[in-house]
Amino acid sequence: MSLTIQNDRISLTTDNPAGQMFSILDKKINQELLYQADEGWSGRNPSLFPMVGSTWKKGEYEWKGKTYQMKNHGLIRYEDLNGSICEDGKSILYTFDSTEETRSKYPFDFHFELKYTLIEKGVRIDYAIKNSGEEALPFSFGLHPAFKTVRQEGEAFEDFSIEFFPKGQAEQILFFSDLSPVKRVPVSLDEWKLSHDDIKNYLTLVYDKIVADTAVLKYKDQPRLKVTFKGFPMVALWNAGKENNFICIEPWFGHTDFEKVEVPFDQRENTMILHPQETFTCAYSIETME
């Protein structure tokens, strides 16, 4: 069942699977901010837990002598969460608890919360992940929001850019389809002009060790929306190919296996550990700038 909340400027609609945002409508200009799953990608903005991407063995991994397997980006993106509008009418809360089915793929107990709250010109999204089990919980986490670029005739994907703030150094992770060793290249994370050629060449632009916590999507020199992601150490940029005009701006805490990684599941790069009853929290926001 879809859930909708709104204020004077923004109308937000969410639904399952994954309690995803289906619409962020800027009522002032009557424009949709989110990609509508109407081009080459069937996704929208799934939450990536307990894995960003996959293992190099196509999701397969071992834990305590037993083999498990998860789909791409883990579990939550495929689940129906329990959702409700909060009493104040300004927030939507989704929750999910591990089940026998999830434990057959990921043998840990957890409690997952996703909360959307309207702010003046957008939405703040808060996450809380609790280890509700009795052993340490290894996990990764990331976001995958997709945004519209072209709105009308005369606009083109390459007319857009993403500007990062604060500007600073980062490492671009160059990876290869044959899983050969990655290369880490120092770069200045400043502004990227949207380019289908770049997406084709790099598959996904992945930046690690970032100082930036904000990305502004601009049409030519006109800011259209802002994504703020304080505390995330990585950000990725992706699009499904030349026939597609959306752009994903993806803050991550961890990443897929870009190469063959012969380490235990809980020692994969950027894996986080939650001890029993500990809770991991993070948040990001999406705002119109028009």
N, C-alpha and C positions, 0 to 999 in steps of 0.2 A: 504494500500500500504506500503510495507516495505521500509525502508530508511537505507542507508549504508554510513558510513564515515570511513576513514582509514588514518593511518600515516605509518611510516616505520615499526612499530612493531605490531600495533593493527588494526584489522578490526571489527567494531561494526555495527550490524544490529538490527533495532528495528521495531516494528509493533504493530498494534492494535490486541486485545483490550488492553486498558490501556497504550498504548505507551510503551509496555514492551521491554526490551532487549531480543532478540531472539538468539543472538550470540555475544560473545566476543572471537574472534579468535586471539591467539598468533601466528603471522605469522612466527616468528623466529623458533619455534619448531613445528609448524603446529598442535597445540592443541587447542581444544575448552575448555574454562573455565567454561561455564555455563551448567547447567543441561538442557537437551533437551526435557523435558516432555515426555520421552520415557519409564518411569518405572511406579511406582504406584501412582504418583501424576500428574494430568493433568495441573497444574500450572507451572509457570516459575519464575517470580519475580515481582508479582503485588505490586502496591502501596496501602497501607491500609489507606483509608480515607473515611468518617470521623470517622471510628470506626476500632479499632484493634480487630479482633475476632467478638464477638457477645454479646448480652445481655443474661442473664441467662434464659430469656423467649424466647429463640430461635430467637433473633433479634427484638422482639417486645418491644416497650417502649411507654411511654406517654409524651406528651408535650402540655401544656396549655389545658388539658382536652380532647385531641384527641389522638387516638392510631395510631402509625406508626410502620413500620417494614422494616428493611434492611436485605439483605443477609449477609453471613459471610464476614467480613472485609470491610463492607461498600458499597460504590458506585463506586469509580473510577476503580476498577479492572474489572468491567463489561462494561465500557463505551468505545466508540471509540473517541479518542482524535484527535484534529486537529494538524497534524504534518508537519514539513518542515525542510529542511536542511538550516542552517544559511549561510549568504553570505560568511563567511570566510571558509566554507567547513569543519570546525573543530568541529562543534556543531550541535545538532538536538534539536529543540524546539517543545514541545507538550503543547497545552493549552485546557482548557475545562471550560465552564461556566454553572452554574446551569440552569436547565430547569424546565418546568412544571412537567415533569416526575420525576426528582430528588426531587423536592419539595414535591411530593406526598409521598416520603419515608423519606425525611429529609428536614423539612420546613424552610430552610435557603438559602440565596443567597451567592454564593462564586465564586471566580475565581481561577482556579488551573493551575499551570505551572510546567512543568517537563523538565529540560534541561540536555542533555548529552554532555559532552565536552571531547575530547580526550586529555589525558596527555601522557607523554613519553612512559610509559609501561602499560597504562590502561585507565580507564574512570572515570571521576568525574561526579556525578549526583547531580544536584541542584533542590530543590523544593521551590516553593513560593505559599502560599495559602492566598488569600485576602478575607476579609469579605466585599463583595460588597453590603450587605444589610443594613437595618436600625436598626437592633437589634443585641445584642450580639450573637455570634456564638460559641456554645460548640462543641468541636471536639477532636478526638484522631488521632494519626498518627503513622505509622510504615512502616517498609520495610520487604520484604520477599524474598530476593535473594537466589537462589539455585545453588549449584556448583557441578561439577563433581568431583569424587574422583578417582575411579579405571579407569585406562586408557588402561591397557594391561594385558595379561595373567600373572598370578603370583602375581598381586597386590590384596589386600583384603581391605575391608572397615575398618577393625580393625587395619590395618597397619598405619592408618592416625590419626593425632591429630590436635587439635586447641590450639594454645598458645596465651594467652592474654597479652597485654602490655598497660599501666604499670600494673604490677601485684598488687593486692590489695584485700581488703575485699569487699564482696557483700552479698546480701541476696538471697538465692534460695527460690523461691515460690513453695511450694509443694501443689498441688491441686488434687482433686479427682473427678471421673466421676459422683458421686452422689451429687455433689455440697455441700458437707459438708465443714465446715470452713477450709480455707487454713492454712498452717503452714509456717512460715518464719524462715529459718535456716541460721545462719551466716556461710559463707564459704569463702575460699580463692580462688579467681578467677585467676587461674594460667594456668594450661594446662589440657585439657580433651582429653583422648584417645577415639576416636570414638567407640561407643559401641551400637549395636542393643539392647542389654539387658537393658542398661540405658534408651534408648528411649522407650522401652516397659514398663519399670517400672515407668518412670516419665511422659510418654506421650509426653511432651515437657520439655526440661530443660530451665527454666526461671530464669534469674538473674536480680535483681533490685538493685538500689543504687550502680551502678558499678563505679569504677574509670577508668577501662579500656576503651580505645578508639580505639583499634586496635586488630584485630584477624588475626593470621597467620595460614593458613591451610598447614600442613606438611605431606609428605609421609615419614614415619620413621623419619629421622633427616633432610630431605631435604625440605626446604620451597618451596611451589608451588605458593601460591597466598596470597595476603594481602587485608583485608577489613578494612577501616578506617572510624570511625563513631563518630567523636568528637561531644560532646554535648548531645548524647542520654543517658538517664538514665537507660535503660534496654537493655538486649540482650537475645535472645532466640535461642535455637538449636533444630532442628527438622529434622526428616526423616520419610518416610511413612511405614517403617517396614523392616523385615529381607531380603526381596527379592530386596531391593532398595539400591543403592550405592551412591546416592547423599546426600548432607548435606546442610541444610538451616542455614545461619547465619543471624539472624533477629534483627537488632537494632529497638527498640520501644521507643515511648514516652508514650504510655499507653498500656493497656492490656484488654483482654476479661474479662467477668465476670466469675471468677473462682468459685464463690459461689453465693448464693442468696443475692442480694444487694437491700435492700429496701430504696433507695434514689432516688431523681429526676435525670433524665437523665444527667443534667448538673453538677451533684455532684458526679458522678461515679469517682472512684479513678483515678488520673492522667489526668482527663479531663482538657483540656486547653480552654481558652476563648479568642476569638478575638472580639474586639469592632469594630463598624462600621468603615470601611476604613483601619483598621489595617491589616498588613501582617505578616504571620509567615514564616520564612525561615529556611532551614537546608540543609545539604549536606552530602554525603558520597562518598567513592571512592573504586574502585576495581583495583588491579594491579597484574600483573604477577611478580613472583620473580625468574624466571628461566632465 
